[in-house]
Amino acid sequence: MPTTLIRSLYNIQPQHAGGVITIGNFDGVHLGHQHLIAKVVKKARELAVPSIVITFEPHPFEFFLGKDCQIARITNLREKFYALAKCGVDLVVILPFNQLLARISASDFVDMIHLSMQPQHLCIGDDFRFGNQRQGDFQLLQTMGRQRGFTVESIDTVLIDGERVSSTRVRTALAEGKLEMTRRLLGHAYCMLGCISGGDQLGRQLGFPTANIALHRCRTPVMGIYTVYMHGMDKRPWPGVASVGTRPTIGGTRALLEVHLLNFHRDIYGLKVCVEFCQKLRDEICFPNLNLLKEQIVKDVAATREYFLKNGVI
């Protein structure tokens, strides 16, 4: 069965009650998250009830910091939903993170979930905190669970190289261009999803047409020039070079993902694609003029061809 997306507790139906639930931000859906969700799915199957992930939109740090938010989101909402769906959960419930949710007490938050969904069992990460000023914890859940008729299980963290796998650690690896470490923390290559839209045709004017993809997040976790694969146009992924940045040479301010595909000449506007990041080539640079920018793009494309030739792709 495909995973169902439900926006807000108001849309919960009777058949969704009595399930096994986990709650969290799940930014990146890294190996620690996957380990936790696997426990949820296993327990739900044992009880023959729905497996449910409750998460928030926007991410709380985006809500509290607004336009000044300097923390990058690893996954936007669509990327997070697809990652959670791959974990095999039956239901993903999105709670709008607003003033009401920001101010709710920990005990009232538990009662809200209990009254709406009547869970049988909760699985939470060992660092899970919730409610106003993050006052809720495992002990509160256990106490309220005994009173309201659900059980609670704390799931141990996952370690890699002796350190906790966390969203912060994934963000740091991405910001530093450490894509192999990112792969280890996520269990797969880092990817961005999006729909190809029209741009200002600057890449075409410079001789390197690009597929443009909006990022849909306040701050991007990757910046610079990368070798990539693009999935979604053919049966096989297509190699290319991607730029993630604001395009300072032409005075840009909004971050954009632009991908130049090697030896590709088809119209793919409107297509939903997945961009898989392979290797970082360099940081974004502000060039004095477009001629110098074009010279650098030539070098970037040459480096990309060399990368994929070494890997037997082209």
Rosetta blueprint (number, residue, H / E / L):
1 M L
2 P L
3 T L
4 T E
5 L E
6 I E
7 R E
8 S L
9 L H
10 Y H
11 N H
12 I L
13 Q L
14 P H
15 Q H
16 H H
17 A L
18 G L
19 G L
20 V E
21 I E
22 T E
23 I E
24 G L
25 N L
26 F L
27 D L
28 G L
29 V L
30 H L
31 L H
32 G H
33 H H
34 Q H
35 H H
36 L H
37 I H
38 A H
39 K H
40 V H
41 V H
42 K H
43 K H
44 A H
45 R H
46 E H
47 L H
48 A L
49 V L
50 P L
51 S E
52 I E
53 V E
54 I E
55 T E
56 F E
57 E E
58 P L
59 H L
60 P H
61 F H
62 E H
63 F H
64 F H
65 L H
66 G H
67 K H
68 D H
69 C L
70 Q L
71 I L
72 A L
73 R L
74 I L
75 T L
76 N L
77 L H
78 R H
79 E H
80 K H
81 F H
82 Y H
83 A H
84 L H
85 A H
86 K H
87 C L
88 G L
89 V L
90 D L
91 L E
92 V E
93 V E
94 I E
95 L E
96 P E
97 F L
98 N L
99 Q H
100 L H
101 L H
102 A H
103 R H
104 I L
105 S L
106 A H
107 S H
108 D H
109 F H
110 V H
111 D H
112 M H
113 I H
114 H H
115 L H
116 S H
117 M H
118 Q L
119 P L
120 Q L
121 H E
122 L E
123 C E
124 I E
125 G E
126 D L
127 D L
128 F L
129 R L
130 F E
131 G L
132 N H
133 Q H
134 R H
135 Q L
136 G E
137 D L
138 F H
139 Q H
140 L H
141 L H
142 Q H
143 T H
144 M H
145 G H
146 R H
147 Q H
148 R H
149 G L
150 F L
151 T E
152 V E
153 E E
154 S E
155 I E
156 D L
157 T L
158 V L
159 L E
160 I E
161 D L
162 G L
163 E E
164 R E
165 V L
166 S L
167 S H
168 T H
169 R H
170 V H
171 R H
172 T H
173 A H
174 L H
175 A H
176 E L
177 G L
178 K L
179 L H
180 E H
181 M H
182 T H
183 R H
184 R H
185 L H
186 L H
187 G L
188 H L
189 A L
190 Y L
191 C E
192 M E
193 L E
194 G E
195 C E
196 I E
197 S E
198 G L
199 G L
200 D L
201 Q L
202 L H
203 G H
204 R H
205 Q H
206 L L
207 G L
208 F L
209 P L
210 T L
211 A E
212 N E
213 I E
214 A L
215 L L
216 H L
217 R L
218 C L
219 R L
220 T L
221 P L
222 V L
223 M L
224 G E
225 I E
226 Y E
227 T E
228 V E
229 Y E
230 M E
231 H E
232 G L
233 M L
234 D L
235 K L
236 R L
237 P L
238 W E
239 P E
240 G E
241 V E
242 A E
243 S E
244 V E
245 G E
246 T L
247 R L
248 P H
249 T H
250 I H
251 G L
252 G L
253 T L
254 R L
255 A L
256 L E
257 L E
258 E E
259 V E
260 H E
261 L E
262 L L
263 N L
264 F L
265 H L
266 R L
267 D L
268 I L
269 Y L
270 G L
271 L L
272 K E
273 V E
274 C E
275 V E
276 E E
277 F E
278 C E
279 Q E
280 K E
281 L E
282 R E
283 D L
284 E L
285 I L
286 C L
287 F L
288 P L
289 N L
290 L H
291 N H
292 L H
293 L H
294 K H
295 E H
296 Q H
297 I H
298 V H
299 K H
300 D H
301 V H
302 A H
303 A H
304 T H
305 R H
306 E H
307 Y H
308 F H
309 L H
310 K H
311 N L
312 G L
313 V L
314 I L
